[in-house]
């Protein structure tokens, strides 16, 4: 990857537990890869089957053995919650197992159900009633992980000594370049999308055929607000035009001011806060 990236760059890859081989990981590390995000999703086979994952829980321990042998510096683990199998007991066991793995980062994503999808037709059940004392399952997960040394720095991401540079780049709205089929770039507030079909992408050498979206001032304002409030990035006070609404949120202690920035006190409320400040 040299000389195109600096020596201290973070180079990420994603993998599933059943797709790792030691030779593959060692080869990628020799090219500069220093961070791996492993799509574990669950430690229970029935939940994995429900999520239509192609690995089983037995693959997870083996995957971490390979990762340690390859000596990848930073490792993240992905979990999914919000399924009919997400009882308090199961989530506690999953979080306990996850936190004991050799990782310094964990992402916990709530299952998103699109109307008309197979999951929607299966009538997904909510289990919020089992988590008394917490506003939501997400808050329970945050509390449990914090007791294990993982601290929330974005609505779905928890760090133990290491925050992902890749993620922070997006939340700070810094420019990024996407390369490959289906890649997305955003430079100078122009978002571009490449062809999703890989054969078409290879055939179309002229990248001017990318579809482009010019972000309006309103788009930029909303993105700045919800990305800042959903993470440790925060929002510069000078970028908030609805000062009366901001005063209300400060008085209600929904947000707090530190220096010249405003931060959400509860990342799970980020979307509501952003919409309230854009009215």
N, C-alpha and C positions, 0 to 999 in steps of 0.2 A: 504494500500500500504506500510505501515511500516512493517519491518525495511529496506525495499529494496531501498527506496529513501530518500534523505536528506530532512530536514524540509523546506528548501527554494526552493524546486524543483517546476518547472512549470509543471502543469498537464493539458493537453489540451484535449478538445473534439470538434467534429464538429457536427452540427445539422442543419436541415432544419426548417424553421419557423412553419411548420405544424406538426412537430414531437415532439414538446416539451410538457412535462407535469410538473407541479410543483413538484409532488412527485418524478418523475424520476430525475430532476435536484437536488433536495435536497439530494437524495440518493447518487448521484455522488459526490456532494460536501462533504458529510460525509466521502467519500472514499479518498478525497484529491484533487478533481478537482477544479482548481482555474482560469481556462481560457476557454472561449467558443468562437468558430468561427461559426457565423451564416451565412448560405448560402442564403442570401437575393436575390442576383443577379440583381434584378430590382424592382422598385416601380410601374411599369406599367404592367397591366395584358396582353396586347397584346405582349409585349416583353417577358414576362414570358411564354406565350403560344408558342411563336417562339422558345424559348430555351427549350421547353418541360419540364418545371418545373411543379411539381404537387401542388404547393401552389399558392395562389392569394395574392394580395397586402394587403387585409384585415387581413391576418394572421400575418403580420409583427408586427404591433402595439401590438397585443395580445401576440406574442412571447416575445417582450421586457418587457411587464408587468410581465410575468412569470419569466424571467431572473432576473429582479429587486427584485421580491419577494424571489427568491432563494438566492439572494445576492452573485452572482458570481462576483469575484473581477475584472477580466479583460475580456472585451468583444470586439470581432472583428466582422466586417461586411464585407461580400464579395459582390462585384459588378462585372458585366460583361459588357464590351463595345465592339463596333465593329460590331453591328448588323444593319440591315436596319432601325431600329427604333432609332438609336443613333444620333438624331439631336442635335445640340447645345442646343436648348431649353429644350429637354427632359433630356439631361445629366446634365444641370444646375439644373433642378428641382430634379433629383435623388441625385446629390451630396449635394444639400442643405438639403434634407430630411435626408440623411445618416449622415451628420455632426451634425445634431440636435439630433440624437439618443444618448442614454447613453452608448457610446463606447469610447475606448481610442486607437483603432486601426482600420484601414480600408485597405482592399486589393481590388485593381481594376485590373482585368485580361482582356486582350484582347481576344476575341473569336478566337480560333484557328480552322481553317477549313481544314480537311483532304480531299484530292482529292478523289472523288468517294463517299464521305459521303452524307447523306441526305441534310445537310446544303449546301454542295458544289453544289449539283444538283439544289438547290433552287436559285442559282446565287446570293450569298451575295453581297450587294452593299456597296461600300466605301463612306464615307461622309466627307473625309478630306477637301473638298473644302469649307465646311461651317465653318471651324475653321481657318480662315485667321488670320495671325499674330502669329500662332503657327506651329512649324515643324510637329506636329502630334496631334491626339486626346489625346494621352498619355501625351504630354506636356501641353495641355489645362487642363487635369484633375489634373496634378501636380500643376499647377498654382492656380487653383480654391481651391484645398484642402489646400494648404499652407495658403491661405487667411482665411481659417477656423481653422487654428491651427494644421493641420495635415502635418507633414514633411516627405518627401520621404527618406527612409533609405534603400530601395531596389527597383528595377525597378517597382515592382507591389505592394509594401507595404508602408503604411503611418502610422506614429505613432503620437499620441497625449499623450506625457508623458510616454508611455510604448512601448518598443520594445520587440518583441516576442523572448524569449530565444530559443525556439524550432527552429525557422527559422534561427537565427544567428548560431546555431550549424552546420547546413548544409552548410551555406555559408562560414564558417571558415574551412570547411572540417574536422571537428572533428568526431571521430568514433561514430556510432550509431547502436543500436540493434533493429531490427524489429521482432515483435512477432505476429504470427497469419497467417491465409491464405493470400497469396499475399504480405506478408511483405518483405521489403528489408532491408538488413543490410550492413554496410561497416566498417570493422575492419581490421587494418593493410593493408589498400589499397587492400583488397579483398572484392568485392561486391557479396553478396549472395542473392538468391531469393527463397522464399518458394513456395509451390504449391498454385496456385490461387483457385483451386476448394476446398471448405472447407471440403467436405467429404473425399477427397483424403488426405488432410492435416491431418485430425484427424486419419485416418487409418495408415498413414506413421509416426510411432513414431520415427523412426530413422532419425534424421535431417541431417545425412550425405548425404541424397538424395537431399538436396538443390542444385540447380544449382549455380555455382560459376564463377565469372569473376575476373581474376587477372589484376588489372590496370597497364598498362605499364607506364614508365616514361613520355612518350608523353601524355598519358591520364591524368596523374596527373598534368602535367604542364598546359594543356589546361583547366582543371577544376579549377585549382587555379586561372588562369587568368580571365576566364569569370565569375566565382562566385565572385571573389574579385571586378571586375570592375562593376558588376551589383548591388553592395551594398556598404554600409558604411564600409565594412570590409577592402577593399583595397587590394593591392598586395605588399608584401615585395620587395623592389627594388632588393635585392640580388637574387631573384628567377626569375628575368627577364633576359634571356640570350641574347636577341636581343637588345643590348644597342644602336645600331645605330637607330633602329626603335623607341626605347623609346625616344631618343633625338628629333626625328622628331615630335612625339606626344606632347612632352613638349613644343617645339617651336611653334607648331600650337595651343597650349592651349587646346588640347583635354583631357589631363590629367594634374594633378598637384602633386607636391611632398610635403608631409608633414611629417617631421621626416624621418624615414627610409622606408616609404611606398609611393606607388603611387596610386592615386585615380582618377577615371573617373569623369570628370566634368559633364557628361551627361550619366546617367545609361542606357538610351535607346540605347546607342552606344556600349554597353558592348561586344556583340558578335563580332562586327567588330574590336574592339580594341584587343580582345583576338587573333583573327585570324591573325591580322597584326603583332602582337608580337611573333607569333609562326612560321612565315614563315622562 
